């Protein structure tokens, strides 16, 4: 248990950072200053870059239950560590969700207090496909910049942050481009916004698992696999 406390606390703080800054940027755009899709994408990208860079040496900078699942599939996390990280990430996101709900006025309800939801007319199937593709790109970035021993680790946070920013720019209006069950769950719980919430678990999990399988089957150095 003592060996998990510091990594889990790092995951709480890292996921809080991403969720709070991301949701707050959306609320700011809706209530105070029109920073637009580009501003929202940059806010998420910077938050994740800093969170991954800051927690990487302590917990690996997972910051996402879907990424934790992908690392489990690729045998880079043990089952117990994976579960502990997912719980920690959800805790961090819930704290952030309640913080955003407490800070921003009722006018932020029109932006669901930063909770990702599908755009008008977007079906569940389309939303799952979009979230799966976006999370596949994110997880692949994680594997190839942070996990693979051949990658220069100094660029991991930067590359992962840029990936989430480009994903939001491409598909933010379609699903909110969450790519992260915790990022959606925290604000959803705090604000009771559950529009197609299942999409934000199924889509990211599918995309992350496919990315893990591709990494292990194609890119991984076989003698470098962790037990």
C-alpha positions as semicolon CSV with decimal commas, in nm:
position;residue;x (nm);y (nm);z (nm)
1;X;0,000;0,000;0,000
2;X;0,281;0,242;0,090
3;X;0,434;0,179;-0,251
4;X;0,114;0,295;-0,421
5;X;0,043;0,606;-0,215
6;X;0,280;0,847;-0,391
7;X;0,203;0,727;-0,746
8;X;-0,171;0,738;-0,678
9;X;-0,148;1,086;-0,528
10;X;0,042;1,195;-0,837
11;X;-0,239;1,052;-1,053
12;X;-0,499;1,238;-0,844
13;X;-0,314;1,567;-0,891
14;X;-0,240;1,508;-1,258
15;X;-0,598;1,418;-1,344
16;X;-0,726;1,709;-1,137
17;X;-0,502;1,939;-1,341
18;X;-0,630;1,814;-1,677
19;X;-0,996;1,805;-1,572
20;X;-1,002;2,138;-1,392
21;X;-0,815;2,333;-1,660
22;X;-1,005;2,166;-1,944
23;X;-1,350;2,213;-1,794
24;X;-1,269;2,565;-1,672
25;X;-1,154;2,666;-2,020
26;X;-1,487;2,550;-2,164
27;X;-1,679;2,740;-1,896
28;X;-1,467;3,051;-1,947
29;X;-1,542;3,037;-2,319
30;X;-1,914;3,009;-2,249
31;X;-1,943;3,267;-1,971
32;X;-1,661;3,521;-1,970
33;X;-1,431;3,533;-2,274
34;X;-1,478;3,366;-2,613
35;X;-1,149;3,180;-2,638
36;X;-1,299;2,943;-2,894
37;X;-1,209;2,588;-2,991
38;X;-0,842;2,676;-3,035
39;X;-0,818;2,819;-2,685
40;X;-0,993;2,517;-2,537
41;X;-0,762;2,280;-2,726
42;X;-0,452;2,468;-2,613
43;X;-0,571;2,469;-2,250
44;X;-0,621;2,091;-2,255
45;X;-0,291;2,033;-2,434
46;X;-0,091;2,248;-2,195
47;X;-0,258;2,094;-1,891
48;X;-0,187;1,739;-2,005
49;X;0,169;1,823;-2,110
50;X;0,245;1,968;-1,767
51;X;0,061;1,688;-1,581
52;X;0,246;1,413;-1,770
53;X;0,584;1,584;-1,737
54;X;0,534;1,656;-1,367
55;X;0,412;1,310;-1,266
56;X;0,606;1,098;-1,513
57;X;0,889;1,012;-1,276
58;X;0,647;0,925;-0,993
59;X;0,357;0,739;-1,155
60;X;0,442;0,733;-1,523
61;X;0,199;1,018;-1,592
62;X;-0,093;0,794;-1,687
63;X;-0,370;1,050;-1,606
64;X;-0,639;0,850;-1,789
65;X;-0,825;0,524;-1,709
66;X;-0,823;0,429;-2,079
67;X;-0,443;0,465;-2,090
68;X;-0,417;0,262;-1,769
69;X;-0,616;-0,015;-1,939
70;X;-0,392;0,006;-2,245
71;X;-0,081;-0,025;-2,028
72;X;-0,237;-0,325;-1,854
73;X;-0,303;-0,493;-2,191
74;X;0,057;-0,424;-2,294
75;X;0,183;-0,562;-1,962
76;X;0,329;-0,231;-1,855
77;X;0,104;-0,211;-1,546
78;X;0,008;-0,483;-1,302
79;X;-0,367;-0,538;-1,247
80;X;-0,351;-0,399;-0,892
81;X;-0,164;-0,089;-1,001
82;X;-0,404;-0,039;-1,291
83;X;-0,708;-0,050;-1,062
84;X;-0,543;0,181;-0,808
85;X;-0,455;0,432;-1,080
86;X;-0,808;0,429;-1,224
87;X;-0,958;0,495;-0,881
88;X;-0,706;0,776;-0,819
89;X;-0,780;0,932;-1,158
90;X;-1,154;0,927;-1,094
91;X;-1,102;1,088;-0,753
92;X;-0,891;1,367;-0,905
93;X;-1,147;1,428;-1,178
94;X;-1,440;1,437;-0,934
95;X;-1,263;1,693;-0,714
96;X;-1,196;1,903;-1,023
97;X;-1,557;1,869;-1,139
98;X;-1,692;1,996;-0,809
99;X;-1,436;2,276;-0,804
100;X;-1,544;2,397;-1,149
101;X;-1,911;2,370;-1,052
102;X;-1,846;2,575;-0,740
103;X;-1,644;2,845;-0,914
104;X;-1,848;2,916;-1,226
105;X;-2,199;3,065;-1,221
106;X;-2,519;2,900;-1,337
107;X;-2,458;3,042;-1,684
108;X;-2,197;2,769;-1,729
109;X;-2,483;2,519;-1,742
110;X;-2,515;2,594;-2,114
111;X;-2,165;2,444;-2,150
112;X;-2,252;2,156;-1,913
113;X;-1,982;2,293;-1,678
114;X;-1,720;2,155;-1,912
115;X;-1,859;1,801;-1,935
116;X;-1,797;1,646;-2,279
117;X;-2,125;1,559;-2,452
118;X;-2,204;1,458;-2,811
119;X;-2,297;1,740;-3,046
120;X;-2,650;1,781;-3,182
121;X;-2,757;1,492;-3,401
122;X;-2,454;1,276;-3,319
123;X;-2,554;0,913;-3,268
124;X;-2,410;0,686;-3,003
125;X;-2,235;0,476;-3,266
126;X;-2,072;0,777;-3,428
127;X;-1,965;0,913;-3,090
128;X;-1,807;0,581;-2,990
129;X;-1,620;0,563;-3,321
130;X;-1,489;0,918;-3,285
131;X;-1,378;0,866;-2,924
132;X;-1,216;0,533;-3,017
133;X;-1,017;0,688;-3,303
134;X;-0,907;0,988;-3,098
135;X;-0,804;0,770;-2,805
136;X;-0,620;0,533;-3,037
137;X;-0,410;0,830;-3,154
138;X;-0,355;0,945;-2,796
139;X;-0,259;0,599;-2,669
140;X;-0,027;0,543;-2,964
141;X;0,143;0,872;-2,880
142;X;0,183;0,754;-2,520
143;X;0,337;0,423;-2,625
144;X;0,575;0,571;-2,879
145;X;0,690;0,877;-2,682
146;X;0,668;0,769;-2,317
147;X;0,664;0,389;-2,296
148;X;0,899;0,270;-2,570
149;X;1,256;0,259;-2,435
150;X;1,392;0,392;-2,767
151;X;1,196;0,718;-2,739
152;X;1,358;1,033;-2,599
153;X;1,155;1,074;-2,280
154;X;1,207;1,449;-2,276
155;X;0,946;1,491;-2,551
156;X;0,679;1,265;-2,398
157;X;0,473;1,532;-2,224
158;X;0,500;1,765;-2,520
159;X;0,398;1,500;-2,773
160;X;0,108;1,370;-2,565
161;X;-0,020;1,722;-2,499
162;X;-0,005;1,809;-2,868
163;X;-0,200;1,494;-2,950
164;X;-0,490;1,584;-2,724
165;X;-0,487;1,940;-2,859
166;X;-0,502;1,826;-3,222
167;X;-0,779;1,576;-3,137
168;X;-0,989;1,850;-2,979
169;X;-0,935;2,079;-3,277
170;X;-1,045;1,802;-3,514
171;X;-1,344;1,656;-3,328
172;X;-1,423;1,872;-3,026
173;X;-1,760;1,983;-3,165
174;X;-1,857;1,621;-3,239
175;X;-1,808;1,455;-2,899
176;X;-1,614;1,702;-2,688
177;X;-1,304;1,495;-2,769
178;X;-1,271;1,356;-2,418
179;X;-1,049;1,050;-2,482
180;X;-1,056;1,001;-2,108
181;X;-1,334;0,845;-1,895
182;X;-1,220;1,036;-1,586
183;X;-1,220;1,370;-1,769
184;X;-1,588;1,312;-1,849
185;X;-1,692;1,142;-1,524
186;X;-1,573;1,412;-1,284
187;X;-1,776;1,704;-1,424
188;X;-2,066;1,471;-1,509
189;X;-2,097;1,362;-1,146
190;X;-2,060;1,714;-1,009
191;X;-2,315;1,862;-1,249
192;X;-2,545;1,563;-1,317
193;X;-2,478;1,570;-1,692
194;X;-2,504;1,212;-1,819
195;X;-2,576;1,257;-2,193
196;X;-2,459;0,931;-2,355
197;X;-2,210;0,892;-2,073
198;X;-2,141;0,530;-2,168
199;X;-1,979;0,654;-2,490
200;X;-1,695;0,808;-2,290
201;X;-1,605;0,474;-2,135
202;X;-1,660;0,241;-2,429
203;X;-1,499;0,454;-2,702
204;X;-1,176;0,542;-2,517
205;X;-1,136;0,188;-2,383
206;X;-1,172;0,038;-2,732
207;X;-0,930;0,283;-2,890
208;X;-0,673;0,238;-2,614
209;X;-0,689;-0,142;-2,628
210;X;-0,641;-0,145;-3,006
211;X;-0,342;0,089;-2,967
212;X;-0,192;-0,142;-2,703
213;X;-0,235;-0,447;-2,926
214;X;-0,078;-0,265;-3,222
215;X;0,217;-0,152;-3,011
216;X;0,285;-0,497;-2,872
217;X;0,238;-0,673;-3,206
218;X;0,421;-0,430;-3,431
219;X;0,642;-0,175;-3,258
220;X;0,759;-0,320;-2,928
221;X;1,108;-0,456;-2,891
222;X;1,024;-0,808;-2,779
223;X;1,317;-0,837;-2,543
224;X;1,208;-0,515;-2,369
225;X;0,860;-0,625;-2,261
226;X;0,799;-0,590;-1,890
227;X;0,653;-0,883;-1,701
